Amino acid sequence: MASKPIYRVVFHNQGEVWELYAREIFQSELWGFLEVEELVFEDASKLVVDPASEKLRRTFEGVNRSYIPLNSIVRIDEVEREGAAKAVKAEGKVAEFPRPMSWPPRGEE
């Protein structure tokens, strides 16, 4: 039996671009959010520790499920194996993904 796929999720968060690896992603019942579960981090026993990766490991320590706004998602890839989680400063101009227009309530047209 094949092992569970691993997904690389890249998204914007407070002026940074975060890259996480997870085994489960799906559209949330909370409208406008993506659910990310079973986060995967590289082995912490390595001699060289990346500060950005360690920051994300501490940030998500004890988190079972994370809800990421759909408009902050940059990219989702299915990958063969996990890589290093990253948090880098966002460079350049970033435009928010367009949201559907809200329609006026019935009777107010």
Backbone bond lengths (Angstrom), bond angles and torsions (degrees), N, CA, C in turn:
res aa  C-N    CA-C-N  psi(-1)  N-CA   C-N-CA  omega(-1)  CA-C   N-CA-C  phi
1 M - - - 1.450 - - 1.535 109.59 -
2 A 1.299 116.34 136.16 1.467 121.18 -179.73 1.522 110.24 -71.34
3 S 1.322 115.57 146.15 1.465 119.20 178.03 1.522 109.82 -73.74
4 K 1.327 115.58 165.13 1.463 120.48 179.12 1.519 110.37 -62.23
5 P 1.332 116.62 141.95 1.476 118.28 177.42 1.524 110.87 -67.44
6 I 1.315 114.57 158.47 1.461 121.36 176.27 1.527 106.90 -117.07
7 Y 1.329 115.47 135.19 1.462 121.43 -178.73 1.522 110.06 -114.35
8 R 1.332 115.40 138.31 1.456 121.51 172.28 1.530 106.10 -98.33
9 V 1.334 116.63 121.82 1.455 122.37 -178.44 1.525 107.57 -113.41
10 V 1.341 116.61 118.89 1.459 122.05 -179.82 1.522 107.13 -112.18
11 F 1.340 115.79 126.72 1.466 119.92 -177.71 1.519 110.92 -150.55
12 H 1.349 115.42 161.40 1.461 122.54 177.67 1.517 109.32 -88.60
13 N 1.335 115.29 139.08 1.457 120.88 176.17 1.523 109.12 -149.44
14 Q 1.312 117.16 111.06 1.458 124.60 174.61 1.528 113.19 49.16
15 G 1.338 115.79 53.58 1.459 120.92 176.17 1.513 114.97 80.24
16 E 1.312 117.85 7.19 1.457 122.03 178.41 1.524 108.95 -126.21
17 V 1.326 115.08 158.29 1.457 121.17 172.14 1.524 106.45 -106.02
18 W 1.337 115.38 119.83 1.463 121.36 -178.92 1.517 109.27 -104.47
19 E 1.325 115.99 140.95 1.452 122.87 177.26 1.522 107.79 -124.47
20 L 1.323 116.24 116.15 1.462 122.19 -179.26 1.519 110.14 -121.00
21 Y 1.324 116.25 159.90 1.455 122.28 175.92 1.524 107.92 -120.21
22 A 1.344 115.32 136.16 1.461 120.18 -176.52 1.526 109.69 -145.88
23 R 1.313 115.47 156.41 1.466 120.95 177.89 1.525 112.45 -93.33
24 E 1.322 117.94 -21.30 1.464 121.70 -178.21 1.525 109.79 -132.14
25 I 1.325 117.10 126.78 1.467 121.91 171.02 1.524 107.68 -138.91
26 F 1.303 116.61 142.00 1.460 120.34 176.75 1.509 109.98 -164.68
27 Q 1.345 114.85 162.18 1.456 120.32 178.96 1.515 108.26 -68.03
28 S 1.295 115.90 134.09 1.454 122.22 -176.51 1.521 111.28 -81.45
29 E 1.315 115.37 157.72 1.461 120.79 171.01 1.531 109.91 -71.87
30 L 1.331 116.94 -20.30 1.461 121.21 172.35 1.523 106.68 -77.05
31 W 1.314 117.20 115.36 1.452 121.06 -173.58 1.525 110.61 -58.83
32 G 1.337 116.07 130.17 1.454 121.29 175.56 1.520 114.79 90.02
33 F 1.339 117.60 11.60 1.459 120.48 -178.90 1.528 110.92 -127.09
34 L 1.326 115.59 152.51 1.446 123.63 173.43 1.527 106.60 -108.92
35 E 1.330 117.18 132.81 1.470 120.83 177.27 1.522 108.80 -92.92
36 V 1.314 115.59 133.42 1.457 122.38 179.11 1.521 107.25 -124.10
37 E 1.343 116.16 122.51 1.467 121.54 -178.44 1.524 110.18 -127.83
38 E 1.317 114.77 164.54 1.464 123.15 177.68 1.530 111.24 53.01
39 L 1.331 115.46 59.23 1.467 120.53 178.21 1.521 109.97 -61.84
40 V 1.323 115.82 142.86 1.462 122.39 -177.73 1.519 107.99 -120.06
41 F 1.332 116.40 126.68 1.465 122.18 176.82 1.517 109.19 -121.20
42 E 1.317 115.76 153.98 1.467 120.42 177.43 1.524 109.83 -63.77
43 D 1.299 114.67 163.62 1.464 121.61 179.68 1.528 110.75 -59.20
44 A 1.328 116.04 125.01 1.472 120.98 -177.12 1.521 112.81 -78.12
45 S 1.319 118.37 -7.96 1.461 120.53 -176.47 1.534 112.95 -87.24
46 K 1.336 117.93 8.36 1.459 121.02 178.79 1.527 110.29 -67.16
47 L 1.327 115.73 152.50 1.454 120.89 179.34 1.523 112.10 -68.29
48 V 1.325 116.78 -43.84 1.451 121.30 -179.40 1.527 108.27 -94.89
49 V 1.329 116.22 125.50 1.459 121.02 -178.26 1.524 108.69 -112.84
50 D 1.332 115.46 126.47 1.454 121.36 177.69 1.523 108.01 -82.34
51 P 1.346 119.33 121.92 1.464 121.47 -178.26 1.533 113.46 -58.85
52 A 1.343 117.59 -38.60 1.464 120.52 -179.67 1.524 110.79 -66.38
53 S 1.312 116.43 -41.73 1.461 121.04 178.82 1.530 110.38 -66.55
54 E 1.311 116.59 -40.77 1.465 120.88 179.39 1.530 110.82 -66.73
55 K 1.324 117.42 -35.26 1.465 121.50 176.93 1.528 109.93 -60.42
56 L 1.332 116.89 -45.98 1.460 120.54 179.86 1.522 111.67 -67.73
57 R 1.324 116.87 -37.93 1.468 120.12 177.72 1.540 110.07 -60.20
58 R 1.332 116.80 -43.66 1.470 120.22 179.08 1.524 111.27 -68.75
59 T 1.341 116.64 -39.10 1.461 121.05 -179.86 1.524 111.07 -60.60
60 F 1.327 117.51 -40.97 1.458 121.53 -175.50 1.525 113.64 -100.00
61 E 1.329 116.64 11.21 1.464 120.20 177.75 1.536 109.44 -63.30
62 G 1.319 116.44 126.38 1.457 121.16 179.27 1.522 114.61 81.63
63 V 1.335 117.99 2.91 1.461 121.42 179.80 1.535 108.80 -87.37
64 N 1.329 116.54 125.25 1.456 121.14 177.42 1.521 111.75 -87.48
65 R 1.326 116.07 -36.85 1.462 122.12 -175.80 1.517 107.70 -148.20
66 S 1.328 115.64 139.23 1.458 120.62 177.75 1.523 108.46 -123.94
67 Y 1.326 116.14 141.46 1.458 122.80 178.49 1.523 108.04 -108.90
68 I 1.328 116.36 118.73 1.456 121.69 -177.58 1.528 108.26 -112.16
69 P 1.337 117.82 128.53 1.471 119.38 178.94 1.537 110.99 -60.16
70 L 1.327 116.31 135.29 1.465 120.63 -178.46 1.522 112.41 -58.89
71 N 1.331 117.15 -34.05 1.468 118.60 -177.68 1.527 113.04 -73.27
72 S 1.329 118.69 -7.73 1.461 119.78 177.00 1.529 112.19 -99.02
73 I 1.335 117.39 -6.82 1.469 121.29 -179.51 1.528 109.23 -71.69
74 V 1.332 115.81 131.19 1.457 121.73 176.17 1.521 109.45 -97.70
75 R 1.337 115.76 -45.16 1.461 119.62 -173.88 1.517 110.00 -164.32
76 I 1.340 115.44 149.07 1.463 121.97 173.39 1.528 106.72 -132.32
77 D 1.326 116.55 126.59 1.466 121.93 178.96 1.518 109.64 -125.61
78 E 1.330 116.86 143.02 1.465 120.65 169.17 1.519 105.66 -90.38
79 V 1.331 116.94 124.70 1.464 121.86 -175.01 1.519 110.28 -120.92
80 E 1.331 116.35 164.80 1.465 120.98 -178.45 1.522 112.55 -76.12
81 R 1.334 116.56 -34.80 1.470 119.77 179.55 1.528 108.71 -152.43
82 E 1.315 114.95 160.81 1.464 118.94 -177.76 1.526 110.60 -72.17
83 G 1.295 114.39 157.11 1.457 121.95 175.45 1.520 108.32 -122.61
84 A 1.295 115.87 -164.85 1.461 120.75 179.48 1.526 109.28 -80.20
85 A 1.310 116.43 131.06 1.465 120.72 173.43 1.522 107.39 -66.70
86 K 1.328 116.39 142.71 1.467 119.93 -176.04 1.514 110.60 -133.38
87 A 1.312 115.40 150.36 1.458 123.29 170.87 1.521 106.16 -138.58
88 V 1.339 116.12 109.45 1.459 120.44 -178.78 1.516 109.76 -124.04
89 K 1.305 116.02 151.12 1.464 121.01 179.65 1.524 108.89 -64.63
90 A 1.338 116.36 133.72 1.464 121.58 178.90 1.523 109.10 -71.57
91 E 1.300 116.28 130.24 1.459 122.40 -179.61 1.525 109.45 -107.71
92 G 1.315 117.49 144.83 1.454 122.10 175.20 1.514 112.82 77.52
93 K 1.321 115.12 -171.81 1.456 121.05 -179.39 1.518 109.61 -87.95
94 V 1.301 115.26 136.17 1.455 121.19 178.74 1.512 107.78 -123.14
95 A 1.320 116.19 122.63 1.465 120.64 179.10 1.516 109.03 -96.31
96 E 1.315 115.45 139.35 1.453 120.94 177.74 1.516 109.07 -72.02
97 F 1.326 117.15 142.68 1.452 121.76 177.62 1.520 108.94 -62.58
98 P 1.327 118.44 134.71 1.470 119.47 -176.64 1.522 111.82 -62.65
99 R 1.311 115.67 138.18 1.465 121.53 177.39 1.514 108.60 -101.77
100 P 1.334 116.61 153.24 1.462 117.95 176.40 1.524 110.33 -63.82
101 M 1.325 114.99 145.45 1.460 119.19 178.30 1.521 108.88 -69.33
102 S 1.292 116.40 143.56 1.461 118.76 175.31 1.518 107.96 -83.20
103 W 1.289 116.28 138.55 1.453 122.19 -178.65 1.504 109.73 -91.09
104 P 1.339 118.20 148.90 1.454 120.07 178.47 1.533 109.83 -66.99
105 P 1.327 117.43 148.50 1.468 119.77 178.65 1.525 109.53 -58.88
106 R 1.317 115.30 154.67 1.470 120.94 -178.82 1.531 110.00 -58.89
107 G 1.313 114.90 141.09 1.452 120.25 178.48 1.518 113.05 88.86
108 E 1.354 118.81 -8.58 1.458 121.64 -179.18 1.518 111.06 -110.59
109 E 1.318 118.30 18.80 1.467 122.17 -175.94 1.489 112.72 -77.42
